[in-house]
Amino acid sequence: MDLTKKNHINALFGFYDQLLTEKQQQYLQYYFEDDFSIVEIANAEAVSRQAVSDNINRAIELLEKYERSEEHTSELQSLERIS
């Protein structure tokens, strides 16, 4: 993942973290804030690498979904003000 994408996900995580499950929050913190690899997270949590990877990817998708939803809501509110 490139640095720009990583910074963007970090920003989204800071804003929407409470909307994720506790496990997703924990894995994202390990991965983005603590700079752990998938293998290191799997070892620390005694789970498979696939479980960690799936949780991280699902959490990133959710963060991006929340961002799109927020942007859509803002656009609708702007249109309502114009009407």
Secondary structure, 3 states (H helix, E strand, C coil): CCHHHHHHHHHHHHHHHHHCCHHHHHHHHHHHHCCCCHHHHHHHHCCCHHHHHHHHHHHHHHHHHHHHHHHHHHHHHHHHHHC
